């Protein structure tokens, strides 16, 4: 498992393939994890997670879905606001597609507030959710490029290309004859 990009997922798949049942349970006090310390660690960690858990089709659908349901409405609303600032009129946001995009973006923001409340996150942090989505879209796109061998994924001193460990060199499990 050491040479796998998502060793925990591969271990679960191996257990499942061997006929074992795999589950998730709360283990309060049993284990401890540490969040990423830097933006680079977050970038590499989340790109690795998306690469290791989603296949290229799932990544493509995820990027397309996020583009249509988030990026397009956000871009349209930002364009409408800049147009309103430039012209002094909100007509672009109050009619036709502009209104549709404004409604879609408003619904997304409302869902963010509800979700933040449900999970106990500070509601005042909800305005940062769009930045998080942009980060996830970028990391998902990088994972998709990694599947194609066009981007490297780095994790804990190891470099993976197209999901294969390239550095440091994988240690052979076969006995060495000298």
Residue, then its C-alpha position, 0 to 999 in steps of 0.5 A: x500500500x505504501x506506493x499507492x496514492x490513496x493507501x487508505x482507500x486501496x486498503x479498504x478495496x483490498x479488504x472488500x475484495x477479500x470478502x471482508x466488511x468495511x465500515x466507518x465508525x466514530x472513534x472519539x479519542x481513538x485516533x487523531x488527525x491533523x489538518x493541513x498546515x499550509x496552502x500547498x499541503x491543502x492543494x497537494x492533499x486534496x488533489x491527491x484525495x480526488x485523484x485517488x477516489x474518483x475516476x476520470x469520468x467522475x472527475x469530469x462530471x464533477x468539474x462540469x457540474x460545478x461549472x454549471x451550478x456554481x461558476x457560471x452563476x457566480x460569473x454571471x452575477x459578478x458580470x451583472x454587478x460590474x455592469x450595474x456599477x459601470x452603467x448605474x442600472x441593475x437591469x442586467x441582473x433583474x431580467x432574463x438570464x441575469x435574473x436566473x443566474x442571480x436566483x441560482x447563486x442566491x439559492x446556492x448561498x442560502x444552502x451554504x448557510x443552512x449547511x453551515x448551521x447543520x454542521x455547526x460551522x460558524x455561519x459568518x464563514x459562509x461567505x468564504x464558501x465560494x472561495x472553497x468551491x473555486x479551490x475544489x474545482x481547481x483541485x478536481x481539475x488537477x486530479x483529472x489532469x493527473x489521471x491523464x499524466x499531465x500533472x504530478x501529484x505530490x504527497x509526503x515526499x512522494x511524487x505520483x504521475x498518472x497514479x503511479x509512484x515515480x519518486x522516490x523509486x518504489x521499493x521492490x517487494x521481491x527479494x534482492x539477490x546479491 
